Amino acid sequence: MRRSRTGGAVVLVGVIGAVVVAGFGGAVLALITSVFSPGGGGCGSGAADGGTSPAAGIVLGPPGTGEFVGATEYGGPGDPTSGVIGSSGANLLALPDSYAELGGETFETATAMGGLPYLTPLRITWGGHSAIAYKRDIGFGGSPIDGLPRVLDLWWELAGRLGIPYDDGLWSGPVQIERPPETGAGNVLDQSSEGAPALVEPPADEQDPGACAPAALEGAPAALEGAPITPGDRAQLLPSGLAAAPAGAPLAVREIIAAGNQIVGKPYTYGGGHGLPLSEIAPTYDCSSSVEHLLYGAGLLPVDYDAASGTLESFGAPGPGQWVTLYANADHVFMYVAGLRWDTHNAAGPHDGSAGIGWHPLIRSDAGFVARHPVGL
């Protein structure tokens, strides 16, 4: 998800809004003659964190004739806080033809361009270069740019292929956008579709943002009950001690939270929960068995996985994740899920929630721990 810094998501939103208004107001927009070739298949395919950029697969076309809006860029090596996973769960490195609509913290509230559906295509033009991009992310937005509404963010690889100079995620400026008609929609937009090329659709497995969550392994539940939903992109600690999952989180994150809610308040016993299939609810848990139960709930571990905390120092990918981060060493492991900490005790002090196994609202010291995260999260 795009963070609240000057970035392309705001500009994109403005551009799209202007295009929609102009299109339905009867303005004749130029038909699309260029498309992005998605850099890989569905979620997680193609480049991974730190992998080779597929941006060379973006096909440029002639300039467009749409409306001007304010835009910014985001992502890339100079903007690590934006991450590489969109709010839909899509891997933006594998899908560089991506933009973010601005205006809110969820797909329901980011409506700077009217709340475009997921994967809505837009033709974006800057400096004589033009290409088609798809909505796979959202952002907060910001002030106008050169007097134009700031409505969208351009993923940095997309911006680069349009010739926009990379400025560590700080570039902002006007771009032209237009909403290409779907096949047979020329009469709706006061356009003739005769002779127009068919719009290249994204892969079918991209249509549902939930498909971008890691696939469940054999034996793991496809979904778990028990995770209330809260607006925004952060989990919330409820008075009951359970956690509410953020509405904009990938399915895997919601499943992790639901699995945690299953065992909140279980007694702590050193070695508790080990030696049992992760599909079973144990009478007691320790740090590693409880974390493994949560990861299994999202299909991120096999049902017979059973390891001590030190083994989790090599779990997944190195460093913090966009949604989930484990901190492990030979003595202990805890994790953050959508901003809420899962731990065996209130390590951050008396205002850190319950004294036992469960969700804790405060940040504790991670000195001496190794940070890891599930790939794609």
CORRA-V498468 format. One record per pair of residues at least 4 apart in sequence whose ideal C-beta (glycine too) atoms are under 6 Angstrom apart, sorted by sequence separation. I is the first residue (numbers start at 0). J is the second residue. D is the distance in whole Angstrom. If there is no record, write none. Layout:
i=I j=J d=D
i=I j=J d=D
//
This chain:
i=18 j=22 d=6
i=20 j=24 d=6
i=40 j=44 d=4
i=46 j=50 d=3
i=74 j=78 d=6
i=85 j=89 d=5
i=104 j=108 d=6
i=110 j=114 d=4
i=115 j=119 d=4
i=143 j=147 d=6
i=153 j=157 d=5
i=166 j=170 d=4
i=180 j=184 d=4
i=201 j=205 d=4
i=215 j=219 d=4
i=237 j=241 d=5
i=244 j=248 d=6
i=248 j=252 d=4
i=275 j=279 d=5
i=284 j=288 d=5
i=300 j=304 d=4
i=306 j=310 d=4
i=320 j=324 d=5
i=342 j=346 d=6
i=347 j=351 d=4
i=353 j=357 d=5
i=1 j=6 d=6
i=21 j=26 d=4
i=39 j=44 d=4
i=46 j=51 d=6
i=73 j=78 d=6
i=89 j=94 d=5
i=103 j=108 d=3
i=124 j=129 d=4
i=143 j=148 d=6
i=144 j=149 d=5
i=153 j=158 d=4
i=158 j=163 d=4
i=180 j=185 d=6
i=185 j=190 d=4
i=248 j=253 d=6
i=284 j=289 d=4
i=294 j=299 d=4
i=295 j=300 d=5
i=319 j=324 d=4
i=327 j=332 d=4
i=335 j=340 d=5
i=22 j=28 d=6
i=39 j=45 d=2
i=85 j=91 d=5
i=91 j=97 d=5
i=103 j=109 d=4
i=143 j=149 d=6
i=159 j=165 d=6
i=185 j=191 d=5
i=204 j=210 d=5
i=215 j=221 d=5
i=229 j=235 d=5
i=236 j=242 d=6
i=237 j=243 d=6
i=275 j=281 d=5
i=294 j=300 d=5
i=345 j=351 d=4
i=1 j=8 d=4
i=38 j=45 d=5
i=46 j=53 d=6
i=74 j=81 d=5
i=102 j=109 d=5
i=163 j=170 d=6
i=185 j=192 d=3
i=326 j=333 d=6
i=334 j=341 d=5
i=345 j=352 d=6
i=352 j=359 d=4
i=45 j=53 d=5
i=73 j=81 d=5
i=83 j=91 d=5
i=102 j=110 d=5
i=141 j=149 d=5
i=180 j=188 d=5
i=234 j=242 d=5
i=235 j=243 d=4
i=351 j=359 d=5
i=352 j=360 d=6
i=83 j=92 d=5
i=100 j=109 d=5
i=102 j=111 d=4
i=122 j=131 d=5
i=123 j=132 d=6
i=140 j=149 d=6
i=244 j=253 d=4
i=272 j=281 d=4
i=291 j=300 d=6
i=325 j=334 d=5
i=333 j=342 d=4
i=345 j=354 d=5
i=101 j=111 d=4
i=180 j=190 d=6
i=234 j=244 d=6
i=351 j=361 d=4
i=120 j=131 d=5
i=121 j=132 d=6
i=234 j=245 d=6
i=324 j=335 d=5
i=100 j=112 d=5
i=233 j=245 d=6
i=244 j=256 d=4
i=271 j=283 d=3
i=272 j=284 d=4
i=120 j=133 d=6
i=232 j=245 d=5
i=271 j=284 d=5
i=291 j=304 d=6
i=323 j=336 d=5
i=343 j=356 d=5
i=138 j=152 d=5
i=229 j=243 d=4
i=231 j=245 d=5
i=242 j=256 d=5
i=271 j=285 d=5
i=311 j=325 d=6
i=347 j=361 d=4
i=38 j=53 d=3
i=100 j=115 d=6
i=118 j=133 d=5
i=119 j=134 d=5
i=182 j=197 d=5
i=232 j=247 d=5
i=268 j=283 d=4
i=273 j=288 d=5
i=277 j=292 d=6
i=312 j=327 d=5
i=322 j=337 d=6
i=118 j=134 d=6
i=227 j=243 d=4
i=228 j=244 d=6
i=230 j=246 d=6
i=269 j=285 d=5
i=272 j=288 d=3
i=311 j=327 d=4
i=347 j=363 d=4
i=266 j=283 d=5
i=342 j=359 d=5
i=346 j=363 d=4
i=38 j=56 d=5
i=226 j=244 d=4
i=228 j=246 d=5
i=277 j=295 d=4
i=115 j=134 d=5
i=179 j=198 d=6
i=241 j=260 d=5
i=265 j=284 d=5
i=308 j=327 d=5
i=339 j=358 d=5
i=340 j=359 d=4
i=36 j=56 d=5
i=287 j=307 d=6
i=309 j=329 d=4
i=287 j=308 d=4
i=311 j=332 d=5
i=35 j=57 d=5
i=36 j=58 d=6
i=234 j=256 d=6
i=241 j=263 d=6
i=286 j=308 d=6
i=240 j=263 d=5
i=308 j=331 d=6
i=278 j=302 d=5
i=308 j=332 d=4
i=33 j=58 d=6
i=132 j=157 d=6
i=277 j=302 d=5
i=147 j=173 d=5
i=276 j=302 d=5
i=33 j=60 d=2
i=144 j=171 d=5
i=226 j=253 d=5
i=32 j=60 d=5
i=109 j=137 d=4
i=145 j=173 d=5
i=111 j=140 d=6
i=226 j=256 d=5
i=106 j=137 d=6
i=223 j=254 d=5
i=226 j=257 d=4
i=225 j=257 d=5
i=273 j=305 d=6
i=128 j=161 d=5
i=29 j=63 d=6
i=98 j=132 d=5
i=100 j=134 d=6
i=128 j=162 d=5
i=223 j=257 d=4
i=258 j=292 d=6
i=259 j=293 d=5
i=29 j=64 d=4
i=48 j=83 d=6
i=223 j=258 d=6
i=225 j=260 d=5
i=258 j=293 d=5
i=96 j=132 d=5
i=98 j=134 d=6
i=125 j=161 d=5
i=126 j=162 d=5
i=96 j=133 d=6
i=99 j=136 d=4
i=100 j=137 d=6
i=101 j=138 d=5
i=212 j=249 d=4
i=97 j=135 d=4
i=99 j=137 d=5
i=102 j=140 d=5
i=112 j=150 d=5
i=125 j=163 d=6
i=212 j=250 d=4
i=213 j=251 d=5
i=255 j=293 d=5
i=258 j=296 d=3
i=57 j=96 d=6
i=99 j=138 d=5
i=101 j=140 d=4
i=111 j=150 d=4
i=212 j=251 d=4
i=326 j=365 d=5
i=328 j=367 d=6
i=328 j=368 d=5
i=54 j=95 d=5
i=209 j=250 d=4
i=255 j=296 d=6
i=254 j=296 d=5
i=255 j=297 d=5
i=290 j=332 d=5
i=326 j=368 d=4
i=327 j=369 d=5
i=254 j=297 d=4
i=290 j=334 d=6
i=326 j=370 d=6
i=21 j=66 d=5
i=286 j=331 d=5
i=287 j=332 d=5
i=42 j=88 d=6
i=46 j=92 d=4
i=89 j=135 d=5
i=251 j=297 d=4
i=286 j=332 d=5
i=324 j=370 d=6
i=325 j=371 d=5
i=18 j=65 d=5
i=42 j=89 d=5
i=43 j=90 d=5
i=46 j=93 d=5
i=18 j=66 d=6
i=42 j=90 d=6
i=45 j=93 d=3
i=87 j=135 d=5
i=324 j=372 d=5
i=17 j=66 d=4
i=44 j=93 d=6
i=101 j=150 d=6
i=125 j=174 d=5
i=323 j=372 d=6
i=85 j=135 d=5
i=86 j=136 d=5
i=323 j=373 d=5
i=17 j=68 d=5
i=85 j=136 d=4
i=86 j=137 d=5
i=100 j=151 d=6
i=123 j=174 d=6
i=124 j=175 d=4
i=319 j=370 d=5
i=318 j=370 d=6
i=320 j=372 d=3
i=98 j=151 d=5
i=99 j=152 d=4
i=123 j=176 d=5
i=323 j=376 d=5
i=14 j=68 d=3
i=39 j=93 d=4
i=322 j=376 d=5
i=13 j=68 d=4
i=38 j=93 d=6
i=98 j=153 d=6
i=121 j=176 d=5
i=122 j=177 d=5
i=13 j=69 d=5
i=38 j=94 d=6
i=315 j=371 d=5
i=316 j=372 d=6
i=320 j=376 d=5
i=37 j=94 d=6
i=38 j=95 d=5
i=97 j=154 d=4
i=121 j=178 d=6
i=122 j=179 d=6
i=286 j=343 d=5
i=312 j=369 d=4
i=314 j=371 d=5
i=315 j=372 d=5
i=10 j=68 d=6
i=315 j=373 d=5
i=316 j=374 d=5
i=10 j=69 d=4
i=11 j=70 d=5
i=63 j=122 d=5
i=95 j=154 d=6
i=120 j=179 d=6
i=315 j=374 d=6
i=10 j=70 d=2
i=10 j=71 d=5
i=35 j=96 d=3
i=63 j=124 d=4
i=95 j=156 d=4
i=96 j=157 d=6
i=9 j=71 d=6
i=62 j=124 d=5
i=95 j=157 d=6
i=7 j=70 d=5
i=91 j=154 d=5
i=7 j=71 d=4
i=6 j=71 d=4
i=7 j=72 d=4
i=62 j=127 d=5
i=5 j=71 d=6
i=7 j=73 d=5
i=63 j=129 d=5
i=6 j=73 d=4
i=62 j=129 d=5
i=289 j=356 d=6
i=133 j=201 d=6
i=59 j=128 d=5
i=60 j=129 d=5
i=252 j=322 d=5
i=59 j=130 d=5
i=1 j=73 d=5
i=284 j=356 d=6
i=57 j=130 d=6
i=223 j=296 d=6
i=69 j=143 d=6
i=299 j=373 d=5
i=69 j=144 d=3
i=219 j=295 d=6
i=267 j=343 d=5
i=2 j=80 d=5
i=69 j=147 d=4
i=2 j=81 d=6
i=68 j=147 d=5
i=69 j=148 d=6
i=73 j=152 d=5
i=219 j=298 d=4
i=1 j=81 d=6
i=67 j=147 d=6
i=68 j=148 d=6
i=69 j=149 d=4
i=74 j=154 d=6
i=75 j=155 d=4
i=256 j=336 d=6
i=70 j=151 d=5
i=71 j=152 d=6
i=72 j=153 d=5
i=74 j=155 d=4
i=255 j=336 d=5
i=68 j=150 d=5
i=216 j=298 d=5
i=259 j=341 d=6
i=70 j=153 d=6
i=72 j=155 d=5
i=118 j=201 d=5
i=215 j=298 d=3
i=218 j=302 d=4
i=216 j=301 d=6
i=252 j=337 d=6
i=0 j=86 d=4
i=72 j=158 d=4
i=11 j=98 d=4
i=12 j=100 d=5
i=267 j=355 d=6
i=12 j=101 d=4
i=78 j=167 d=6
i=248 j=337 d=5
i=267 j=356 d=6
i=12 j=102 d=6
i=77 j=167 d=3
i=78 j=168 d=3
i=8 j=99 d=3
i=31 j=122 d=5
i=77 j=168 d=6
i=117 j=208 d=6
i=265 j=356 d=5
i=9 j=101 d=4
i=245 j=337 d=5
i=8 j=101 d=5
i=264 j=357 d=6
i=19 j=113 d=5
i=263 j=357 d=4
i=35 j=130 d=6
i=73 j=168 d=5
i=16 j=112 d=4
i=33 j=129 d=6
i=35 j=131 d=5
i=15 j=112 d=3
i=16 j=113 d=6
i=33 j=130 d=6
i=34 j=131 d=5
i=242 j=339 d=6
i=1 j=99 d=5
i=72 j=170 d=5
i=12 j=111 d=3
i=12 j=112 d=5
i=15 j=115 d=6
i=71 j=171 d=4
i=54 j=156 d=4
i=57 j=160 d=4
i=234 j=337 d=4
i=52 j=156 d=6
i=70 j=174 d=4
i=233 j=337 d=6
i=234 j=338 d=6
i=233 j=338 d=4
i=234 j=339 d=4
i=15 j=121 d=6
i=54 j=160 d=6
i=67 j=173 d=5
i=67 j=175 d=6
i=68 j=176 d=6
i=65 j=175 d=5
i=65 j=176 d=5
i=63 j=175 d=5
i=65 j=177 d=3
i=240 j=353 d=6
i=63 j=177 d=5
i=242 j=358 d=5
i=240 j=357 d=6
i=88 j=208 d=5
i=87 j=208 d=4
i=89 j=211 d=5
i=236 j=358 d=5
i=88 j=211 d=3
i=87 j=211 d=6
i=88 j=212 d=5
i=236 j=360 d=5
i=105 j=230 d=6
i=104 j=231 d=4
i=104 j=232 d=5
i=8 j=138 d=3
i=9 j=140 d=5
i=9 j=141 d=5
i=10 j=144 d=6
i=13 j=147 d=6
i=16 j=150 d=5
i=13 j=148 d=3
i=15 j=150 d=6
i=3 j=139 d=4
i=13 j=149 d=5
i=14 j=150 d=6
i=1 j=138 d=3
i=13 j=150 d=3
i=14 j=151 d=6
i=12 j=150 d=3
i=10 j=149 d=5
i=11 j=150 d=6
i=12 j=151 d=4
i=9 j=149 d=3
i=11 j=151 d=1
i=9 j=150 d=6
i=10 j=151 d=5
i=11 j=152 d=6
i=105 j=246 d=5
i=105 j=247 d=4
i=8 j=151 d=5
i=8 j=152 d=2
i=7 j=152 d=4
i=6 j=152 d=5
i=7 j=153 d=4
i=31 j=179 d=4
i=28 j=177 d=5
i=1 j=152 d=5
i=22 j=178 d=5
i=18 j=176 d=5
i=18 j=177 d=5
i=19 j=178 d=6
i=14 j=174 d=6
i=18 j=178 d=4
i=15 j=176 d=6
i=41 j=202 d=6
i=86 j=247 d=5
i=88 j=249 d=4
i=6 j=168 d=6
i=14 j=176 d=3
i=40 j=202 d=6
i=213 j=375 d=6
i=41 j=204 d=4
i=5 j=169 d=6
i=25 j=189 d=5
i=41 j=205 d=6
i=30 j=195 d=4
i=34 j=199 d=4
i=5 j=171 d=6
i=22 j=188 d=5
i=42 j=211 d=3
i=0 j=232 d=6
i=84 j=321 d=4
i=82 j=321 d=4
i=48 j=316 d=6
i=43 j=375 d=5
//
